[in-house]
Amino acid sequence: MDGIGPLSRQRVGEVLRELGLRFLTDADGDFVLLCKEDAANSMAMVMVSVQGSGDEILTIQAMVQNAPPLSSGEALGKANEWNATRRWPRAFVKDGHFFLDFHLDLEKGVHKELLKDVVATVLAGVSQFLLWLGGNGEEDTLRAILRRLSGSM
């Protein structure tokens, strides 16, 4: 196991590769992924980035596309329900779109295994949000996440 080291785009890229994810890299060296679950109509464009004045903040942000048609009040209610019952990622509504985000200050450094676990957990949360938003039951949501993580179910 690697020791504690500074957060870096290189380490984030290594973690994404180890998780078996395909991604694009933008001009700043941050990572763009598409998240789509077969059982959900919605998808999310996910940005995994390193931010802060000293590149110490891990940021994962997602913009949900093709969400079910909801009024502003219904969408806000859904975001509030998600935030009241789930730990991460945080959901909010802006300009008629659902957004998800997660920020973690890693100024003191991070073990690679912890970084990998945090990224996998938040990305699983994005997948869970897409399934939940589409009205899939908790059992279906759990099965889909376990299938994705195990690659075999």
C-alpha positions in Angstrom: 0.0 0.0 0.0 1.3 3.4 -0.9 1.9 5.9 1.9 0.3 9.2 2.4 1.0 11.6 -0.4 -0.3 14.8 -1.8 -3.5 14.9 -3.8 -2.6 15.2 -7.5 -4.2 14.8 -10.9 -1.7 12.0 -11.6 -2.9 10.1 -8.5 -6.6 10.7 -9.4 -5.9 9.4 -12.9 -4.3 6.3 -11.5 -7.3 5.7 -9.3 -9.7 6.1 -12.1 -7.7 3.6 -14.2 -7.6 1.1 -11.4 -11.4 1.4 -11.0 -11.6 0.4 -14.7 -13.2 3.7 -15.7 -13.0 5.3 -19.1 -12.5 9.1 -19.1 -11.4 12.1 -21.0 -8.9 14.7 -19.8 -9.6 18.4 -20.2 -7.1 21.1 -20.9 -6.5 21.6 -17.1 -5.7 17.9 -16.7 -9.0 17.1 -14.9 -11.2 14.2 -15.8 -14.6 13.9 -17.5 -16.7 10.7 -17.3 -20.1 9.8 -18.5 -22.3 7.9 -16.0 -25.2 5.9 -17.3 -27.2 3.1 -15.7 -29.2 0.7 -17.9 -32.2 0.8 -15.6 -32.3 4.7 -15.7 -33.2 7.1 -18.4 -31.0 9.8 -17.0 -27.3 10.1 -17.3 -24.7 12.3 -15.8 -21.6 14.1 -17.1 -19.1 13.8 -14.2 -16.0 16.0 -13.6 -13.4 14.8 -11.2 -11.0 17.6 -10.5 -8.3 18.8 -8.2 -9.0 22.4 -7.0 -7.8 24.9 -4.5 -4.9 27.3 -4.3 -2.6 24.3 -3.5 -4.4 21.6 -5.5 -5.6 20.2 -2.2 -9.3 19.8 -2.8 -10.8 16.7 -4.5 -14.0 17.8 -6.3 -16.5 15.5 -8.0 -19.3 17.3 -9.8 -22.1 15.9 -12.0 -24.7 17.4 -14.2 -27.7 15.2 -14.7 -29.1 15.0 -18.3 -32.5 13.7 -19.4 -34.0 13.9 -15.9 -37.8 13.1 -15.6 -39.9 16.2 -16.4 -40.5 17.9 -13.0 -41.8 21.3 -12.0 -39.3 23.6 -10.1 -41.0 22.7 -6.9 -41.0 19.0 -7.5 -37.3 19.1 -8.5 -36.4 21.0 -5.4 -38.4 18.5 -3.3 -36.5 15.6 -4.9 -33.1 17.3 -4.2 -34.1 17.9 -0.6 -35.4 14.4 -0.2 -32.1 13.0 -1.5 -30.0 15.2 0.8 -32.1 14.3 3.8 -31.7 10.6 3.3 -28.3 10.2 1.6 -24.9 11.3 2.7 -23.2 11.9 -0.7 -23.1 13.4 -3.2 -25.1 16.5 -2.4 -27.9 17.3 -4.8 -29.1 20.7 -5.9 -31.2 22.2 -8.7 -29.9 25.1 -10.8 -31.4 26.5 -14.0 -33.7 23.5 -14.2 -31.0 20.9 -14.0 -30.0 18.5 -11.2 -26.4 18.8 -10.1 -24.5 16.6 -7.7 -21.3 17.5 -6.0 -18.7 16.4 -3.4 -15.7 18.3 -2.1 -13.0 16.9 0.2 -10.0 18.9 1.6 -6.9 16.7 1.4 -4.4 19.4 2.3 -2.5 17.0 4.7 -2.3 14.3 2.0 -4.1 11.0 1.4 -3.4 7.2 1.1 -4.1 6.0 -2.4 -6.5 3.4 -1.1 -8.5 6.0 0.7 -8.6 8.2 -2.5 -9.7 5.2 -4.5 -12.5 4.4 -1.9 -13.7 8.0 -1.8 -13.9 8.3 -5.6 -15.6 4.9 -6.0 -18.1 5.7 -3.2 -19.1 9.1 -4.7 -19.3 7.7 -8.2 -21.6 4.9 -6.9 -23.7 7.6 -5.3 -24.0 9.4 -8.7 -25.2 6.0 -10.1 -27.6 5.6 -7.2 -29.0 9.1 -7.7 -29.8 8.3 -11.4 -31.6 5.1 -10.5 -33.4 6.7 -7.6 -34.5 9.7 -9.7 -35.9 7.3 -12.3 -38.1 5.7 -9.6 -36.3 2.4 -9.3 -36.7 0.7 -5.9 -34.0 0.5 -3.3 -33.4 -3.2 -4.1 -33.0 -2.5 -7.8 -30.7 0.3 -7.0 -28.5 -1.8 -4.7 -28.4 -4.7 -7.3 -27.3 -2.3 -10.1 -24.6 -0.8 -7.9 -23.3 -4.2 -6.8 -23.3 -5.4 -10.4 -21.3 -2.4 -11.5 -18.8 -2.8 -8.7 -18.4 -6.5 -9.0 -18.5 -6.6 -12.8 -20.3 -10.0 -12.7 -23.7 -10.0 -11.1 
